[in-house]
Amino acid sequence: MKKYLTLLLAAVAVLSCQPKANFLLDNCPEIHDLESGALLTPRQARKAPGCYGVVHTWLFDSQQTISFVRYRPESFSTTIVTAEREDADSTSALCLASGALAGINGSYFNVNELITTCFIKDDGQIIGETSPSEYFRTNGVITFSETDFSIDPCDTAAVYAGADASWEVIASGPILIDEGERITYTDSTVVSGWKRFYARRHPRTLVGREADGTTWLVVVDGRVKDQAEGMSIEELTVLGEMMSWRDAINLDGGGSSTLWTLHGDVLNNPVDNHRYDSDGERIVPNILAVSAL
């Protein structure tokens, strides 16, 4: 009996030393350090303060291309950068101008006027409120403090109740995962836009967080047959569950979807130019930027 107990304890010890499965890190052929751009092994990436990579995989019975940035909040800060109308620019240009190490496109906006259509408070100033046209998908906020941020459900039909106490806030949606619980949307629960937005596959942009605060910025490429099919909102939520995220929120997608890093440049292939290359960035009025502390 003692012999079997010893073997059991040894097996448990071996298993406890194995790194926890992570879909994106485990399937990424090249992972880079966020600050230096150096190549990392999956084991090194798990311990690194920040990293990035691109995954090409078969998922949901389709070819998918998923770009990611992963970082720990104690080593990096996240902030909103707004630049509306004539100041609007590509995600990469806005990141470079703000001195960021990484960045992702932000929330929904009017593509003709280049102004936000969702509630944003940037550097203490309210930039805009959520337009009624966005109510069908904008049901959450990312709220920033001096040292961290949170993803929370919110009725964005009204001015965000916590905005007065927060320095920066950006509304978006839909919320995908809330405190570990998957949020489900159906054609009977969504007021409008079910077929064109929720159920169809599109390029997608999202922010996900693990229970310990580890943050993921993710872009799923789409609209390119046999290379990058894109995901529905339900499939995007399943991806978040596969990643064991505690919270996740969808941001503006489609031609806006762009993920950039200082050492990797544009990681995904934006489709605003209707070609599958890294030159197809859309001009946007707001982004999320990541900088070293």
N, C-alpha and C positions, 0 to 999 in steps of 0.2 A: 504494500500500500504506500509506504514511504517512497519507494522508487517511482511509482506512478505519479505521486504528488509532486516529486521533484521534477519529473518530465513535464508535467502540466504547467508548473510555475516557469520553467525554462521556455516553454512554448509561448506563454503569455508575455514573457519578457521580450522575446523576439518580435512578436506581433506589435507590442507597444512601441518598439523602435522603428517600425515601418512608418513612412510618411503617410499622412491621411490622403486618400484619393482626392484629386482635384481635376475635374474634366478639362479645363483650359490649360493648366500647367502641364498635365500629363500628356496632352496631345499636341503641344506646341513644339515644332522642330527647332526653333531658335528663340531663346528667351534672353532679353538684354536687361542690364541694370539701368534703372531709370536715370540715375545721376551721371553715370559715366558712359553708358552705351555698351559696356563690356558684356561679352557672352557669359551666361550663367547656366549651370546645370539645373534641372528641376528641383533638386535638393537645395542648391544655393538660392534659387529663386524663392523658395518657401521661407527662407530666413532673411532675405534681403529686405531693406526698408521699402524698396520700390522696384518694379520691373515692368516690362512690356513685351508683347509678342503678337503673332498672327497665327490663327489656327485654321487649317483647311480640313474639313471633316464631312462625313456623311451623317446627317442628323435629320430626323423627321422625314425619312424617305426622300431626302434631297441633299444636294451638295450645298454646303454652307461655308462661308468665310467669316470668321469672327476675330476682330482685333480687340485687344484689351490693354489696359494699364491697371496695375495692382499696386497699392501703396498703403502704408500704415500712417494713421493720423498723427502719431507722435513725432513723425519725421518730416511731414509735408503739410502745407496748408492749402485749402481749397477756397476759391473766391469767385464771385460773379464779376464778369467784365461786360459792360454794356457800351455799345457804340452805335447809336441809331442814325438813321437817315444818311447824310453824306459822310458820316464817320464810320458807317458799317464797313466790314471787310470780311475776308475769309477767316475761318477758324485759326489757321496757321499764322496768318498775319497778326491777328489780335493777340494770339499767344506770344509771339515774338515781341510785340510792342509792350506787353506787360511783363516781360522777363520770365515767363513761365517755363517749366520743364516739360509740362504736358498740358493738354487741354482737349475739350470736347465741345461740340456745338450744344447750345442751350435749349431754351423752350420755344414755343410757337410764336410766329410773327407774321406780319403782313409783308408778303414778298415784293409788293409793288412800292410801298412806302418805307419799308425797312424799319418798322417800329414794332415793338412787342405787342402781342395780343393776350398776354398773360401777366398776372401780377408779378412785378419785380420791384424789390427794394435793394438798391446798390449803394454802398458807402453811406447808408443812412438816409438816402433820398428815394422816394417812391417814383419809379420811372413810368409805370403804367398799371392798369387794372385788367382783370380777365374779361375779355369780350364775351358776350352771350354766345357767339358762334363757337366758342371753345368749351362751353360747359359740358358737352357730351363726352369729353375725354380728359379734361383738366380737373382732377379731383385730389390733388396732393401738392405738397410744398417741400422744398428743401430749405431748411432754416439754418443759418450759419451763426455760430458764436465766435469768439476770438480764437478758440482753440479747436473747434470741431463743428460738425453739422449733423442734423438729423433729417430723416425722411418720414413725413407724417401725412395721413389722410387729412383733407381739409375741404370745406365747402367754399370753393373759390368763386362762387357767384357773388359773394360779398367780400369786402376788404378783409384780408387775413387778420383774424382776431389777435394773433400774437405779434403782428408786425411792429407795433410800437416798442416792444421790448427786444426786438431783434435788429441787428445792424444790417444784415443781408438776408433776403428771402427771394426765392424764385418758385413760381407755381408751374406745375406741369401735370402730366399724367398720361395714361391712367396708372394708379398705384398697382404694382404687380404682386408684391409680397409685403405684408404688414405684420411686424413682430412674429415672423416665422409662419404666418398663416397665408396661404395662397388666396388671392382675390380672383373670383370667377366672374366673367362677363358673358352674357348670352344675348341673343337677339330680342329677348323679352325684357331684359333689364337695362339695356342700353337705349337711350332716348333716340339717338340717330347715329348714322355713320357705321352701322354694324358691318355691312358688306364691304364698304370701301376702305374702312380704317381698321376695324377690329379683326375681321375674319380673313381678309386678304393678306398675302405675304408682301412685305415691303422692307426696304432698308430700315433698320431700327437703331436708336441710340438709347442707352439706359445707364443708370447708376445703381449699383448693388452694394450692400454692406453685409459683412459677416458679423457674428455676435460680438467679436472682440473689437469691432470698429474698422477692421481691414476693408478698404474701399476698392471697388472695381468700376472703372469707366469702360464701357463696352460699346462697340459698334458692330452690328450685323449687316454685312453687305447684302444687296438684293437687286432684283430686276435684271439679272443676267443669267439666262438659261444655262444649265449644266455647269455653272461656276459658282454662282451665289444667288440662291433662290429667294433669300429673305425669309422672314418669319411673321406669323400672325401674332397677335397679342397673347393668345393662349400658349403658343409655342415658346414665346419669349419668357413667359412665366415659368414654364417647365424648365427652361434653361436655368433660370434663377434657382429653382428647387434643386436641380442637379448640382449647382454650385453651393448649396446649403446657405444661401443668403438669408439673413434675418429680415432685411428690408430691401425693396427695390422699386424704382420708379422709371417709367418710360419718359423720354424727352422727345423733342422734335426729330422726326425721321425723314424718310424719303431722300430727296436730293440734298437735304441739309446734313445728313449723317456724316460726320468727320471726326476722326481721332488722330491727334498729332502729338509727337514727342520731339524734344530738341534734338536727340541723336538719331531718331528713326524717321523724322519728317512725317508726312501723312502716311499713316499705317494702313488705312483701308483704301478702297477705290470708290470715291464719291461719284454719283451718277448724274450730277446736275448738267454735265456736258453730253449726257447720253452715250458716253463711252466708259469702258471699264478700265480706268486708269486713275492715278493719283492726282491728275491735273483738274479733275472735275469738281473742285470745291465751289460751294455756293456762298455768296455774300450773305452774312448773317449779322444781326444786331446785338446778339448776346451769346456768351460762352461761359463755360466753367473752366477756370485755369488752376493748375496745380504748381506750387512752388515749394522749394526746400525751405525748411525752417532755419 
